[in-house]
């Protein structure tokens, strides 16, 4: 809903920021590594917290990002930047996302850029069930950190208990 609201408002940059984080699991602080040059390779190398990892860019996202860069006349460097040319930061993105909440019919108390990374993690884990691979993708050196991203809520846990039907 946030993506659709951003597009209705003509904010393609925010729409693509949201989709980029959701589709790759990249940290907000790592968005600066999404460059025109990385689009040509189909991946980017991220150096963060003393670790280096490769972030692969899905084909649909690549196509959208290339079109965006072309439309905005971005021929080199960072894709997501402010009017002054600085890379977007957590505050820019947080503020823009909060402004969309009413139009998207989303509770603003639940909207944070980092939650998009959690969405990536939960979606990946639901498909792959491989916490070690997920930890690698997220750049976590400790799997216990990754577990936080995939923990179930009490409601989800209760639903699974009900589906087990072990009481007659």
Steps between C-alpha positions, in 0.01 A plus 500: 500500500788737571648440155166564333442815705847630411433442132157668520672802654762500224783408737671234290824538696329394824313221324831362372679545833230291668511237227881490504518437873220242483646316202861488619500525879754781475538732798382860460858614558611276212270655238794718399652189341215482251664689215469522124816290483348229722192488276725411206643207700163387641645503851681723743773444753430636845767580755332547834595431859837365390342239273470475124208330330334490162142616458331357192236713329192314368432554129169684549665737746794553266267594218312749718818654637654537154183669371496732802867595454440569132189713570685700768815543291714306747787368290751422772519454875234459767141439388324615817609849597355828625450811290848611607656174381564340840403135546162457672525416866273335756341833600410595139342162436326477839343843451384423146353165606310655793345757264354217291329316785158665482473461122621139524265422791793373704551556873788753525616339825595191300683677219879508525752448219666216689170308505545455124818303571300286744243439225776381268637268770162350588408451134835340413483272803143393424618383157843357582495404871878555501601731784873470419448619143271778624769611748747519210259702288431743783868533590463355850799323650284355778192291419344613829471847346322349201254313724357836612391566142305178464340464844128439485247714677279349768207511257691304235611247759140457621376447141756223446398331823137505385592352161672206668160371623652274764207533739191292419 
